[in-house]
Amino acid sequence: MTRSAEPGITAATERAHGRTGAREGTGASEQRPAVIGLLASVGITLDAFFLEIIERWREQGAVVECAAGSPAESFDEVTVLDSVTRTPSPRNRRSRTELREWVREKGIDVVITNTATASMLVRAAGVGVPVVYFCHGLHWNGRRPADLPFRAVERLLVPRTDGIVCLNSADEEWFARNAPRTPRMRLLGGVGLDTVRYVRRPALTWREGEEPLRLVWCGEFSARKNPAAAVRLAHHLRDREIDVVLDMLGHGELFDAEDTRSPVEGLVRRHGNTDVVPYFEQAHVLVQTSRWEGLPRVGLEAIAIGLPVVGFDVKGVQDLPAVQVAPEDDIAALAGVVLSSARGEGPTLPDPSTLSCAHAADRLLEFAQSVRTGRFARGPVYTA
C-alpha cells in the first residue's frame, strides 16, 4: 500500500466528533465494537455489492446496521426508509428526520453511504456522526454541460463529507482538487470479489492458427456500455483474416438493435443474462467497450480468473489492474491490443487475493474506524 503525507481532516469530521461526545472519547466507548450504518438508495445494491463485506465486518467484531429505500433479498435485517429513493423524489423531504432517527435508534457510530441519492440525503441531513461517502463512480464523465448540476451538488456536499472512498483515478483527482482536506482512500480492487467463485486458472494463451480467437464481452446492452463497438471489433478482426468468435453476455434496451448483431453466421453469439464464469474460463480476452465506468466489476472478475482485459482508454476502464487500452472508438487500435493480450504479451495480472471481498472489507473497516476516531495510522490519504 502507498500513502501520501497530505495532512488534516475535515471540519465536518471535527464537528461530528464533537456532537457524538462520549462515543469518540477514551475508555469504554472505544473498547466496544463499532456500530457501522451502511446506507444505500435501494436494497439490491446491498445484495449485489455488500453481502460478503458485511459478513466480514461482523467476523471482525463490528455491529452493522443496514438501511435502504427498499428491502434487500439476501438478508432480512435491513431498515427500509421510505424517504430514501433511487432518484430524487418529493419523498426525500422526510429524509432528514428519518435518517436522524435511524442513526439515533440504532446507536450508529459512523455511516458508510453508497449510491448517489442516498449519499446526498444523508450528508445533507446532518445525522450527528461522521459520514463516509463510498463513491462507486461520480455521475459524470468529461465536462458536458448536462453534468454541471451534478458537479455543483457534489461541491456543496464536500464540507459535509467526513471521509471518501473512491475507485478510479478520475474521481480521485476530482476529490483531490475539491476536497483536499477530506480523508480519502482509493480501493484498487473495488468492493472485492468472491475468489472462491472466481478462481485463478492457468494462463490460457491463444494457439494462433490452430483455434479461433475467443473473445467475450459482458454488460448491459446500453449506449454507455457501447456493445456495437464489440461487434465492429469482431468484424475488423475477421476482415484481417483472423478466425474469431465473440460471445456477448447480458441484456438491455439495445439487445435487439441492428448494430449489436452480425449478419455473419457464428461470428457473434449472444447469450443474454447468464453465468459468466464458463465463458471467462474458455475465452482468451475480455473486451470492455464502455464509454466510461466507475470501476467495472466484470473486468475485475475476469482478472481474478486469469483472463486478460482490454478496453478503451476511458474513465474507470483505464484503472483496471493490468488492463491494456486503446484510444476511445479506435477499433483498429483495440484490435491490436486484443491480439497482444491473446498472444500473452500483456502485463502480469495481480494476485487475486488483492481483489477479494475480505481485502476490501478489511480496508473499509479500517478506514471507517480512522474517520470515526480521527486517528489515521496510514495517513489520511492512501491507496489499498
C-alpha positions as CSV (number, residue, x, y, z in Angstrom):
1,M,0.0,0.0,0.0
2,T,1.1,3.5,-0.6
3,R,0.0,6.7,1.1
4,S,0.6,10.4,0.9
5,A,1.5,12.7,3.7
6,E,-1.4,15.1,2.9
7,P,-2.4,16.4,6.3
8,G,-5.6,17.2,8.0
9,I,-9.2,16.1,8.4
10,T,-12.3,17.9,7.5
11,A,-14.1,20.4,9.7
12,A,-17.2,18.3,9.3
13,T,-15.3,15.4,10.9
14,E,-14.3,17.6,13.8
15,R,-17.9,18.7,14.3
16,A,-19.2,15.2,14.1
17,H,-16.8,14.0,16.7
18,G,-17.8,16.9,18.9
19,R,-21.5,16.1,18.6
20,T,-21.1,12.4,19.4
21,G,-19.3,13.2,22.6
22,A,-18.5,10.1,24.6
23,R,-18.7,7.8,21.6
24,E,-15.4,9.1,20.4
25,G,-13.7,9.7,23.7
26,T,-11.3,7.4,25.5
27,G,-12.2,4.4,27.7
28,A,-15.2,2.1,27.4
29,S,-16.6,3.8,24.3
30,E,-13.6,2.8,22.2
31,Q,-13.4,-0.7,23.6
32,R,-16.9,-1.7,22.5
33,P,-17.5,-2.8,18.9
34,A,-18.1,-0.1,16.4
35,V,-21.7,0.3,15.1
36,I,-21.5,0.9,11.3
37,G,-24.5,2.2,9.5
38,L,-24.5,1.1,5.9
39,L,-26.9,3.1,3.7
40,A,-27.8,2.6,0.0
41,S,-30.6,4.0,-2.1
42,V,-32.1,0.6,-2.8
43,G,-31.8,-2.9,-1.3
44,I,-30.5,-4.5,-4.4
45,T,-27.2,-2.5,-4.0
46,L,-26.7,-4.2,-0.7
47,D,-27.4,-7.6,-2.3
48,A,-25.1,-7.0,-5.2
49,F,-22.0,-5.5,-3.5
50,F,-22.1,-5.7,0.3
51,L,-23.2,-9.1,1.5
52,E,-19.7,-10.6,1.8
53,I,-18.4,-7.3,3.2
54,I,-21.0,-7.2,5.9
55,E,-20.2,-10.8,6.9
56,R,-16.5,-10.0,7.1
57,W,-17.2,-6.9,9.3
58,R,-19.2,-8.9,11.7
59,E,-16.5,-11.6,11.9
60,Q,-14.1,-8.7,12.9
61,G,-16.5,-7.7,15.7
62,A,-18.3,-4.8,14.2
63,V,-22.0,-4.3,14.5
64,V,-23.6,-3.5,11.1
65,E,-27.0,-1.8,10.7
66,C,-28.2,-1.6,7.1
67,A,-30.7,0.7,5.6
68,A,-32.1,1.4,2.1
69,G,-35.2,2.7,0.4
70,S,-36.3,-0.8,-0.4
71,P,-35.9,-4.3,1.0
72,A,-32.8,-6.5,0.3
73,E,-33.3,-10.1,-0.8
74,S,-30.2,-11.6,0.7
75,F,-30.9,-10.7,4.4
76,D,-33.8,-9.6,6.5
77,E,-32.3,-7.0,8.9
78,V,-32.5,-4.0,6.6
79,T,-34.3,-0.9,7.8
80,V,-36.5,0.3,5.0
81,L,-36.5,4.1,4.8
82,D,-39.4,5.3,2.7
83,S,-37.9,8.8,2.3
84,V,-34.8,7.3,0.6
85,T,-35.3,6.8,-3.2
86,R,-33.2,5.7,-6.2
87,T,-33.7,9.0,-7.9
88,P,-34.6,12.4,-6.4
89,S,-38.2,12.5,-5.3
90,P,-40.7,14.6,-3.3
91,R,-40.5,11.8,-0.7
92,N,-36.9,12.9,0.1
93,R,-38.3,15.9,2.1
94,R,-38.8,13.5,5.1
95,S,-35.3,12.1,4.9
96,R,-33.7,14.5,7.4
97,T,-35.9,13.3,10.2
98,E,-35.9,9.6,9.1
99,L,-32.2,9.4,8.7
100,R,-31.5,11.1,12.1
101,E,-33.9,8.7,13.8
102,W,-32.2,5.7,12.2
103,V,-28.8,6.8,13.4
104,R,-30.1,7.5,16.9
105,E,-32.2,4.4,17.4
106,K,-29.5,2.0,16.1
107,G,-26.7,3.7,18.1
108,I,-24.6,4.2,14.9
109,D,-21.1,5.5,15.3
110,V,-20.2,6.1,11.6
111,V,-22.3,5.9,8.4
112,I,-20.9,4.5,5.2
113,T,-23.1,5.6,2.3
114,N,-23.3,4.4,-1.3
115,T,-25.2,5.4,-4.4
116,A,-25.9,8.9,-5.4
117,T,-29.3,9.8,-3.9
118,A,-28.7,8.1,-0.5
119,S,-25.3,9.7,-0.2
120,M,-26.7,13.1,-1.0
121,L,-29.5,12.8,1.5
122,V,-27.5,11.5,4.5
123,R,-24.7,14.1,4.0
124,A,-27.3,16.9,3.8
125,A,-29.2,15.6,6.9
126,G,-26.5,16.2,9.5
127,V,-27.0,12.9,11.3
128,G,-24.6,13.7,14.1
129,V,-21.9,11.1,13.3
130,P,-19.2,11.0,10.7
131,V,-20.3,10.1,7.2
132,V,-18.1,8.2,4.7
133,Y,-19.1,8.5,1.1
134,F,-18.2,5.3,-0.7
135,C,-18.3,6.6,-4.3
136,H,-18.6,3.8,-6.9
137,G,-18.3,6.5,-9.6
138,L,-19.1,10.2,-9.8
139,H,-22.0,10.6,-12.1
140,W,-20.2,12.4,-14.9
141,N,-17.5,11.9,-17.5
142,G,-15.6,14.8,-19.1
143,R,-17.1,18.3,-19.0
144,R,-20.5,18.0,-20.6
145,P,-22.9,21.0,-19.8
146,A,-25.6,18.5,-18.7
147,D,-23.3,17.4,-15.8
148,L,-22.9,20.8,-14.3
149,P,-25.8,20.5,-11.8
150,F,-24.3,17.2,-10.5
151,R,-20.9,18.7,-10.1
152,A,-22.4,21.7,-8.2
153,V,-24.3,19.5,-5.8
154,E,-21.2,17.4,-5.1
155,R,-19.2,20.5,-4.4
156,L,-21.9,21.7,-1.9
157,L,-21.7,18.3,-0.1
158,V,-17.9,18.2,0.2
159,P,-17.9,20.1,3.5
160,R,-20.4,17.7,4.9
161,T,-18.3,14.6,3.9
162,D,-16.0,13.2,6.6
163,G,-14.3,10.5,4.5
164,I,-14.2,9.5,0.9
165,V,-13.7,6.1,-0.7
166,C,-13.3,6.1,-4.5
167,L,-12.4,3.5,-7.1
168,N,-10.8,5.2,-10.1
169,S,-8.2,7.8,-10.8
170,A,-10.5,10.4,-12.4
171,D,-12.7,10.6,-9.3
172,E,-9.7,10.6,-7.0
173,E,-8.3,13.6,-8.9
174,W,-11.6,15.4,-8.6
175,F,-11.8,14.9,-4.9
176,A,-8.1,15.9,-4.5
177,R,-8.9,19.2,-6.1
178,N,-12.3,19.8,-4.5
179,A,-11.8,18.1,-1.1
180,P,-8.1,18.2,-0.4
181,R,-8.5,18.1,3.4
182,T,-11.0,15.3,3.5
183,P,-9.6,11.8,4.4
184,R,-9.6,9.7,1.3
185,M,-8.9,6.1,0.4
186,R,-8.8,4.5,-3.1
187,L,-9.7,0.8,-3.4
188,L,-7.9,-0.6,-6.4
189,G,-9.9,-3.7,-6.4
190,G,-13.3,-2.1,-5.9
191,V,-15.7,-3.8,-3.4
192,G,-14.0,-7.1,-3.9
193,L,-14.9,-10.5,-5.3
194,D,-15.7,-14.0,-4.1
195,T,-12.3,-15.5,-5.1
196,V,-13.7,-19.0,-4.4
197,R,-16.2,-18.4,-7.2
198,Y,-13.7,-16.6,-9.4
199,V,-10.8,-19.0,-9.2
200,R,-7.4,-18.2,-10.9
201,R,-6.8,-20.6,-13.7
202,P,-3.6,-21.4,-15.5
203,A,-2.7,-19.0,-18.3
204,L,-4.6,-19.7,-21.5
205,T,-2.6,-18.5,-24.4
206,W,-4.2,-18.4,-27.9
207,R,-2.9,-21.1,-30.2
208,E,-2.8,-18.9,-33.2
209,G,-3.6,-20.7,-36.5
210,E,-4.9,-23.8,-34.6
211,E,-8.0,-22.5,-32.9
212,P,-10.4,-19.5,-33.1
213,L,-9.6,-16.4,-31.1
214,R,-12.3,-16.5,-28.4
215,L,-13.4,-13.1,-27.2
216,V,-16.1,-12.3,-24.6
217,W,-18.0,-9.1,-23.9
218,C,-20.2,-8.8,-20.8
219,G,-22.5,-5.9,-19.8
220,E,-25.8,-4.1,-20.3
221,F,-26.8,-3.5,-23.9
222,S,-26.9,0.3,-23.5
223,A,-25.4,3.4,-25.1
224,R,-22.8,3.8,-22.3
225,K,-21.7,0.1,-22.4
226,N,-21.4,0.5,-26.2
227,P,-21.9,-3.1,-27.4
228,A,-21.9,-2.1,-31.1
229,A,-18.2,-1.4,-30.8
230,A,-17.5,-5.0,-29.8
231,V,-19.4,-6.2,-32.9
232,R,-17.3,-3.8,-35.1
233,L,-14.2,-5.2,-33.5
234,A,-15.2,-8.8,-34.4
235,H,-15.8,-7.7,-38.0
236,H,-12.5,-5.8,-38.1
237,L,-10.6,-8.9,-36.9
238,R,-12.4,-11.1,-39.4
239,D,-11.5,-8.7,-42.2
240,R,-7.9,-9.2,-41.2
241,E,-8.4,-12.9,-41.7
242,I,-8.4,-13.7,-38.0
243,D,-10.6,-16.7,-37.1
244,V,-12.5,-15.1,-34.3
245,V,-15.7,-15.7,-32.2
246,L,-17.3,-13.1,-29.9
247,D,-19.6,-14.2,-27.1
248,M,-21.8,-11.4,-25.8
249,L,-23.4,-11.8,-22.3
250,G,-26.1,-9.5,-21.0
251,H,-29.3,-7.8,-21.9
252,G,-30.7,-4.3,-22.2
253,E,-32.5,-1.8,-24.4
254,L,-30.1,-2.2,-27.3
255,F,-30.2,-6.0,-27.3
256,D,-32.3,-6.2,-30.5
257,A,-30.6,-3.2,-32.2
258,E,-29.2,-3.9,-35.6
259,D,-25.7,-2.8,-34.8
260,T,-25.4,-5.2,-31.9
261,R,-25.9,-8.2,-34.2
262,S,-23.8,-9.6,-37.0
263,P,-25.0,-11.0,-40.4
264,V,-22.0,-13.3,-40.4
265,E,-23.1,-16.7,-39.0
266,G,-21.2,-17.8,-35.9
267,L,-19.1,-14.6,-35.6
268,V,-21.1,-13.0,-32.8
269,R,-23.0,-15.2,-30.3
270,R,-25.4,-13.5,-27.9
271,H,-26.4,-15.3,-24.8
272,G,-28.4,-12.8,-22.7
273,N,-28.1,-12.8,-18.9
274,T,-26.1,-15.9,-17.9
275,D,-23.3,-17.2,-15.7
276,V,-20.1,-15.5,-16.8
277,V,-17.6,-18.0,-15.3
278,P,-17.8,-20.7,-18.0
279,Y,-17.3,-18.2,-20.8
280,F,-14.5,-16.4,-18.9
281,E,-12.7,-19.8,-18.4
282,Q,-12.8,-20.6,-22.1
283,A,-12.0,-17.1,-23.5
284,H,-8.7,-15.6,-24.5
285,V,-9.6,-11.9,-23.9
286,L,-12.4,-9.9,-22.2
287,V,-13.3,-6.8,-24.3
288,Q,-14.6,-3.7,-22.5
289,T,-16.1,-1.1,-24.8
290,S,-17.8,1.2,-22.3
291,R,-17.7,4.9,-22.8
292,W,-17.0,5.3,-19.0
293,E,-17.2,3.3,-15.8
294,G,-16.8,3.6,-12.1
295,L,-14.5,0.5,-11.9
296,P,-16.1,-2.3,-14.0
297,R,-16.7,-5.3,-11.8
298,V,-16.9,-7.6,-14.7
299,G,-13.3,-6.7,-15.6
300,L,-12.2,-7.5,-12.1
301,E,-14.0,-10.8,-12.2
302,A,-12.2,-11.7,-15.4
303,I,-8.8,-10.6,-14.0
304,A,-9.4,-12.7,-10.9
305,I,-10.0,-15.8,-13.1
306,G,-6.9,-15.0,-15.1
307,L,-8.5,-13.6,-18.2
308,P,-6.7,-10.6,-19.6
309,V,-8.8,-7.5,-20.2
310,V,-8.6,-4.9,-23.0
311,G,-10.8,-1.8,-23.5
312,F,-10.9,1.9,-24.5
313,D,-8.8,4.4,-22.5
314,V,-11.7,5.9,-20.6
315,K,-12.6,6.7,-17.0
316,G,-12.8,3.6,-14.9
317,V,-11.7,1.1,-17.6
318,Q,-8.2,2.6,-17.6
319,D,-7.9,1.8,-13.8
320,L,-8.4,-2.0,-14.1
321,P,-5.3,-3.8,-12.9
322,A,-3.1,-4.8,-15.8
323,V,-5.6,-3.7,-18.4
324,Q,-4.4,-2.9,-22.0
325,V,-6.2,0.1,-23.5
326,A,-6.7,1.8,-26.9
327,P,-8.0,5.3,-27.7
328,E,-11.7,5.6,-27.4
329,D,-13.6,4.4,-30.6
330,D,-10.4,3.4,-32.3
331,I,-11.4,-0.1,-33.4
332,A,-8.1,-0.8,-35.2
333,A,-6.1,0.1,-32.1
334,L,-8.4,-2.0,-29.9
335,A,-7.8,-5.0,-32.3
336,G,-4.1,-4.5,-31.8
337,V,-4.2,-4.8,-28.0
338,V,-6.6,-7.7,-28.3
339,L,-4.0,-9.6,-30.4
340,S,-1.2,-8.6,-28.0
341,S,-3.2,-9.9,-25.0
342,A,-4.3,-13.1,-26.7
343,R,-0.6,-13.8,-27.5
344,G,0.4,-13.4,-23.9
345,E,2.2,-10.2,-24.4
346,G,0.3,-8.1,-21.8
347,P,1.3,-7.2,-18.2
348,T,1.3,-9.7,-15.4
349,L,-2.1,-10.0,-13.7
350,P,-2.3,-9.1,-10.0
351,D,-2.5,-11.7,-7.2
352,P,-6.2,-12.5,-6.9
353,S,-6.1,-12.0,-3.1
354,T,-5.9,-8.3,-3.7
355,L,-9.3,-8.4,-5.4
356,S,-11.1,-10.3,-2.7
357,C,-14.1,-9.2,-0.6
358,A,-12.0,-9.8,2.5
359,H,-9.3,-7.3,1.4
360,A,-11.9,-4.7,0.5
361,A,-13.9,-5.2,3.7
362,D,-10.8,-5.0,6.0
363,R,-9.6,-1.8,4.4
364,L,-13.1,-0.2,4.5
365,L,-13.5,-1.1,8.2
366,E,-10.0,0.2,9.0
367,F,-10.8,3.5,7.2
368,A,-14.2,3.9,8.8
369,Q,-12.7,3.4,12.2
370,S,-10.0,6.0,11.4
371,V,-12.6,8.5,10.3
372,R,-14.6,7.7,13.5
373,T,-11.7,8.4,15.8
374,G,-9.8,11.0,13.8
375,R,-6.6,8.9,14.1
376,F,-5.1,7.7,10.8
377,A,-2.4,5.1,11.2
378,R,-1.7,5.0,7.5
379,G,-2.2,8.7,6.9
380,P,-5.4,10.5,5.9
381,V,-5.0,9.6,2.2
382,Y,-3.9,6.2,1.0
383,T,-4.4,3.5,-1.6
384,A,-5.3,-0.1,-0.8
